[in-house]
Structure formats: structure tokens, C-alpha cells
């Protein structure tokens, strides 16, 4: 269990009668609470931050690190009992770029599992600047496929260019629209229409990647079943704002439906002031 969880005390537990075990309780105020934080949560991008490096040495190290991350992701999925369902829907889109939308429930797993969703396709993940503040790993994240989301509108033009370039290069881009990690959360939190700006802007297909949790026969932590669904395409007869709303509704509804495949609660989430 993540050591970063806040408000998680030994006395904050409930007992699931059918499973005869104690379940930790995580309290929250709103769906936008940061329950997992880094040592430098307020990290800001420097004014001279660049999204694309042309230095040959950097590019070589980036490719090497990406290969290492792929191997680590393969081992991680095996060791952590992660199973993928319905990956065949991606086959017809191997020769074009697309976006993936997932529920954000694993601090480490959500970095690694996208690399294993489509093993022979380069996958990038949108990440917040706070991740760059991680000791040792932070500066290496972009080499491993992270695209840092700008913290200022002044940096949006370069960020937009990189997103478009990766899609034009026929790569995949993973987006976690819930924004904040809630470990082992079994439902889908609300997220805004603006999360679908880029699929509409690029007129690219989208897929949803829903992580669900089930009880393992052995071991305390649950196994994970990850469902891939799609494609979801912007409707040409709608304006851009309506297309974002359309994609939002279709993908959110699909993720909610898939989330019902979760049959095990490793952490109980309870809103402050509400009874269990």
C-alpha cells in the first residue's frame, strides 16, 4: 500500500463480513483531492523547458531507457497479476496515432502498464510537472515516454506541437483525465469535457483503458483486469465543443460500465462527513 496516502490511520478500518478482513478507509473532501503526493508537489517548469530534444546523445539514451521501461513493464504486469482484455480492438489502428483514456488508480502501474497495452507501438503518457520533482526518477521520466503538461498557457503552443507530432508519427498517447491518483479506487471519478480537446483537434480515434480489481486466491493485494474498448471517434456533423462532449459521454459511460467488473475493495473510500 502506498506510504503516501494521507488520513489513513490504523483505527480507520472497516470489516467486510463476507471476506472477514479489515479494509483501510481513505477519507476525501472532493474528487479532486491529491491523495498521493511527491516531495516537490508544487514543482514548476522552468522558462526554458523544452519538450523535444535534438541532441543525439539524449535521443540515444531516451530510446535505450524506453526499451528498459518496456522490459520492466512486462515484468511488472506478470508479477503484479495484471491481465489485459479486448486488446484486439487496437489491431486495426496500429498504423495510425490514437489516444487512450484510463482511470488513475496506480502510482507506478499507470506509468508502466500503457507500455504493455500495445507492445509494438510507442506509447507516451501525459504527466504533471510534479512528477519531475521525484528524486532520481523525475528527470528520467521524459526519456521513458512522459510528456509533461504545461503549467502555463505561454507553453501551450510547444506542447500542442509535440502532441500533434506524436500522433502524426503514429504513436499512442495515454491520458488520465481524473488527474489525481486514487490507489485501488474501484469507481470512475468525474472529469471535464476539456480532457478530449486533443482527439477533437487531431480528429484521432480514442480508446478507454479501465483498470478493475478482483480478489486473488493468494496474496493480500488484488489482481487487476484491464479492459480496452473503442474506438471512439468524433462525430463529423458536430462542432468541436459538441464533439468533446460526445467523446466525454461515450468514454465515461464505457468506463463506468467496465468498472462494475471490480469485485474487491482493497481500500474503502469515504467522503468526510458521510457515514459508511
N, C-alpha and C positions, 0 to 999 in steps of 0.2 A: 504494500500500500504506500502511496506517495507520502513522503515525510513533509511535503509542502502543504498538505491540507490544513486549513485553518478551522478553528472552532470544533475540532474533533477530539473529544475527551473520552477517557475510559468509561466514565459514567454515562456518556451519551450513546447508549446502545438500546436496541430493542431485540426481542427474541422472536424468531419466526417459528411458530409452533410446529409446522409441518416438517421443518428441517432441523429443529432442535439445536439451533445455533444462534449466537449473538451477532447482530448486524450493526456495525458502526453507523452513527447518524451524522450527516453533514447538514448544517443549517445554512440557509442563504436568505438574503433580503430580496434580491431580484435575479432574473435570468442573466443579467449582465455582470454579476459578481465574478471577480477574479479569485478562483479558489486555489489555483496553482500559480505561484509567482516565482520570478527569478531574483537573483541577488541585485540586479540592476533593472528593476521593472520599468523605470522611467527613462530608460536609455533613449537618446535622441540621435538621429542620423546626422553625421557631420555635413556641413555645407558642401564639401567636395566629394560626397559619397557617389560612387558610380555603380551602375547595375551590370555593366558589361566590361570585362577586362580583355584587352587585346594582347597583353604580354604573353609571349609563347610559354614561358615558364609557368605562369599562373594557369594557363589553359591546360597544359600537360598535367599539372598537379590536380586540377579540377576533374579531368577525365579519370585519373587514377583513383582519386577519392570517391568519385561516383561509383566506380566498379567495386570498391571496397564496401561502400554503403549497400550496394546491391547484394553482395555476399552476406553481409551482416543481416540484411532484411530477410533473406532466405532462411538463415539460421534462426532468427528471431521468430518468424512465423511458425517454424516447426517446433521450437522449444516452448513457445507460449500458446500452442494449440489454437492457431488461427486458421480457419478454413474459409475459402472463397467459394461463393455460389454464383452461378449465372455469368461467368466471365466471357462466355461465348458471344454476348451482345456487343463486345468490343471488337470482335474479329473484323467485321466489315469496315471498321474505321481505323485500321492500322496505318493506312496511307494518308491520313489527314489529322490535323490537330483537334483536340477536344478538351472540354473542361469536366472535372469530376467534383462533385459536392458531397461532403461527408459530415457525419455528426462527430463532434470533437470530444472524445472520451478517453484518450490515452496520451499522456505527455510524451512518451517515447514512441509508442506504437504508431501514432498518427504521423510521425516523421518517416518511419520505416515501411509500413505496410503499402503505401502507394507505389513504392518501387517494385513490389511483388504482384501488384494487380495485373499489370501487363509487362511481363518480364523483358520483352524485346523492344520496348518503347521507352524513350527517355521521359521521365516524369519529373516535373517541377512542382514545388509546393509554395503557395503564398504564406508568408510568415511575418509576424510583427517585429518591429525593431527591438523589442525587449529580448528577443532570442539572441541577438548579437552580444548582449551583456553577459551571456553564460561564460564562465571561466573555461578556457582552452577550446571548448567546442564551438563557442559563439562565432569566432572569426572563420571557422571552417564550414559553417552551415551553407553559405552561398556556393562553396566549391562542391558541396554534395547535392545541390539542386534546389536550394531555397531561394525564392525571390522575395526580397524584403518589401513590404508595403510601405509607401512613403508616409511620413508623419506630418507633411506639409503640402499644401496644394502647389507650391512652387516646384516640387519634384515630380509632379504627376506626369508631365509630358514624357520624361525619360522612362518612367515606369510603364506608361502606356505603350511606348515603343517596344520595350522588351517583351511585354505580354504578347503583343501582336507578332513580334518576330518569332517567339517560341511556337505560337500556333501555326504561323506560316511554315516553320520548319517541321511541322507535323508531329510535334511533341504533345504530351498531356500536361495539364495544369490542375493541381489539386487545390481546392478551396474549402475551408471550414467556415461556413457562414455564421455559425454560432459564436465564433471569435474566441471564446474563452473555454479552456479545458475543464470539464467536469468529469473526473475519473469514474468510469463504470456506470455513468448515468444511462438509464435504460429507455428514456423518452427523448423526444425531439423538442428542443427549445426554439422559440420564435427567432426569426432572422428577417432582415429587411429586403425589400424588392431590389435595392441598390446592389445587393450581392450578385445580381445577374446582369450587371452592366456590360461585362466583357463578352459573354456569349452573344448578347444582342449586338454589341458593337462589331464583333468579328463574324457574326452570323455563323457561329460554330455550334456543333452538337454538344449537348451536356449529358452527363450520366450521374446518377446518385449512388453513393457508396455508403451503405448503412451497416454499422457495426452493432451486433446484438450479442447478448450474453446468456450462456447456459451453464448449468451445474456440471462440474467434472466428477467422474467417478472417484478419482484420486486427486489430492491436492486441494488447497483452500481457494485459490483464485479461479474464476470461471474461465471456461473456454470461450472463444469468440467465433461467431459465424458472420462473415462479411458478405452482404448481398450487393451485387451490381445490377442496376436497372437503367434502361434507356433504349435508344437515345430520346432526348427531349429537344425539340427544335423550335426556334422562334417562329410564330405564325406570320407569314409574309403580309397578310392583309391587315395587320395591326400596326399601330405606330410604336416607336421604341419604348415608350413608357408602358404601354399596354403589353408589349412583348415581355418586359421584365416581370410584370405582374403575372402574366400567363405562366412563364417558366417557374416563378416562385411557387405558385399554387400547385402546379403539377409535381414538381420535385418535392416540395414539403409534404404533400399528401402521400406520395410514394414512400418517403422515408418514415412517416408516421405508421403507415401500413406495415412496413418491414419491421419496425421497432417492436411490434407486437410479438415478434418471434423470440424476444428476450423472455426467458423463463426463470431467471435467477437474479436477485438483487444482492450485489456484493457490498454496496454502500447504500444506505437509505437517505434520500434527500428530502428535507422537510423545511418548509418556509417558516421563518421566525414568526412566532405569534400564532401559529396554527397548530392544532392538536394533531397527533399522529393518527 
